[in-house]
Amino acid sequence: MTTMEEIDLSDLCQSCGACCGYSQNWPRFSIESDEELALIPDALVNERQSGMRCEGDRCSALQGEIGKATACGVYAVRPEVCRTCMPGDAECAMARRKFGLPAIASA
């Protein structure tokens, strides 16, 4: 039997992506410095410069199919809010419910 410690948490996220398609208000900027924000391509930043550009509720940096295989096109420079969402936490569970995905037991 596999435990959460034996599972690479990034694998869980890469087979999910629900948090990146939950709400256009989710991928917002908060504590990023101007230097950090400058690393995100302008085409992926919303018109208000307040967060990531979304197509509907889906972040424009999300690649792939939610619930199957996904990746973040700006993973290394993604906003802080994206860094803090963890597999199995409340935000993760809420996003997974929206897409009919089963909950992940938190570590």
GIGIVEN-V463763 format. One record per pair of residues at least 4 apart in sequence whose C-alpha atoms are under 7 Angstrom apart, sorted by the first residue. I is the first residue (numbers start at 1). J is the second residue. D is the distance in whole Angstrom. If there is no record, write none. Layout:
I:J:D
I:J:D
//
This chain:
2:6:6
3:7:7
4:107:6
9:13:7
9:87:7
10:14:6
11:15:6
12:16:6
12:87:7
13:17:6
13:87:7
14:69:6
14:70:5
14:71:6
15:67:6
15:68:5
15:69:4
15:70:6
16:66:5
16:67:4
16:68:6
16:69:6
16:70:6
17:21:7
17:66:5
17:67:7
17:70:6
18:22:6
18:66:6
18:67:7
18:95:5
18:96:5
18:99:7
19:92:6
19:95:5
20:58:6
20:59:6
20:62:6
21:57:5
21:58:4
21:59:6
22:57:6
22:58:7
22:95:5
23:57:4
23:58:7
24:54:6
24:56:7
24:57:4
24:58:6
24:59:7
27:51:6
27:52:5
27:59:7
27:79:7
27:81:7
27:82:7
28:50:6
28:51:4
28:52:6
28:81:7
29:50:6
29:51:5
29:79:6
31:80:7
32:36:6
32:37:6
32:79:7
32:80:7
33:37:6
34:38:6
35:39:7
39:77:6
40:44:7
40:74:7
40:77:6
44:52:6
44:53:5
44:60:6
44:61:7
45:49:6
45:51:6
45:52:4
45:53:5
46:50:7
46:51:6
46:52:5
46:53:4
52:59:6
53:59:6
53:60:6
54:58:5
54:59:4
54:60:5
55:59:6
55:60:6
61:72:6
61:73:5
61:74:6
62:70:7
62:71:6
62:72:5
62:73:6
63:70:5
63:71:5
63:72:6
63:73:7
64:69:6
64:70:4
64:71:7
65:69:6
65:70:6
66:70:6
74:78:6
78:82:6
79:83:7
80:84:6
81:85:7
85:91:6
85:92:7
86:92:7
87:92:6
87:104:7
87:106:6
88:92:6
88:93:6
88:103:7
88:104:5
88:105:5
88:106:4
89:93:6
89:106:6
90:94:6
91:95:6
92:96:6
93:97:6
93:103:6
94:98:7
95:99:7
96:100:6
96:101:5
96:102:7
96:103:7
97:101:6
//
